[in-house]
Structures are given as C-alpha cells and as structure tokens.
C-alpha cells in the first residue's frame, strides 16, 4: 500500500537519509526502530507527506505523491493519512469530541455525521464518558486516545505515529500498544510507528531497523 524507493534527504551538510527503500502492506503494523539520529522520524515525516524528500519516489494507495500539487497533496493528506505524535497537539479550548471532529470538518463532512463518527471512535477507545471534557481535564493516556480517534476520523489508509508512547508512563504505554493491535483487528488499520519502546516494537508485525540514514534490516 506504500512503496518508497531511493528516498534521500539532506539538511545542510548532514545527509539524514541515504537511499531508503521501504514497502508497507495494508493492515500491517510496522515499527521503525534505531538509535537517535538514525533518520527514523525524518523517514516517517516524508512518508506521511509532512516533509519532502530530496530525491526518490513515494506511492500511497496507488497515488504518486510527487505528482500532486500542494493543494491536492493537502487534500490527500487530510483524507488518506492520520497522524499521532508524542505530544498530542490537542486544541486546549475544544472538547474531546470537537478535537476529534476537526479533520472531518476540514474535509467538508457535515457536523452531525462528523460528531456521530467521533462518538463511535471515542466509545471504541473507551472514552464515551469523556466526550465533553477538554484536554486539561483528561489524563495523558486519555489525551493520546483522543489524538488516535482524531487520526482515524477520516478512515485513513494509514496512520503514522511518531513516538506515540514516549510521553506516557509504562501502564499507559502498554495500554496504547494493545490499542494499536485492537484497532488493526477491528478496522484492519495500517500503522507505521517510530518508537524507542521495545515492547511496542516487538508487538508489531515487522520491525524496520535503521542506522545512519539507511535501513539495516
């Protein structure tokens, strides 16, 4: 479902990615691991279209990313890609359900339909009693689940997660790990996860080991 070939990226004199090839199948959970500075997050951001490679090609759901204009890429990202980050990036002035609805509103989904889908997702994630709570009224684990519901609202082809358990204690991190597995079983959701969490990496279908800007194994 994702095919990336010969991806390179350089910042100034620093070559961060040195010709990376990677393929991700639909419904697969893939963990990208490696030491700090190996190029993991840079690769994730490029695959997720948040950053642009210096060279190489990326196809997601049979769409060649390089062929899209900036406007079409923005629409594609909104409709086909979900993101979960270490820091939740929830809007503090909005409730859980309002935060989840944001990408759907951007996509032009009607308010009633977006809210119904958001309620379904928040209920699936065990937050049915937290719909009207604002982020500062939620625990770290609850905030991360709201962020996951937001990532799923537009039925994305793939969810990219960058250190999603990095800001959680061990109990919440373990719960998050199980949640990814559960969502794959229930929704056949594809996840690509950059993580230092060994337990999460070992639960993935496949681990991609990076070192010095290349895939080692």
Buried (B, 14 or more C-beta within 10 A) or exposed (E): BBBBBEBBBBEEEEBBBBBBEBEBEEBBBBBBBBEEBBBBBBBBBBBBBEEEBEEBBBBBBEBEBEEBEEEEBEBBBBBBBBBBBBEBEBEEEBBBBBBBBBBBBBEEBEEEEBBEBBBBBBEBBEBEEBBEBBBEEBEEBBBBBBBBBBBBBBEBBBBBBBBBBBBBEEEBBBBBBEBBBEBBEEBEBBBBBBBBBEEBBEBBBEBBBBBBBBBEE
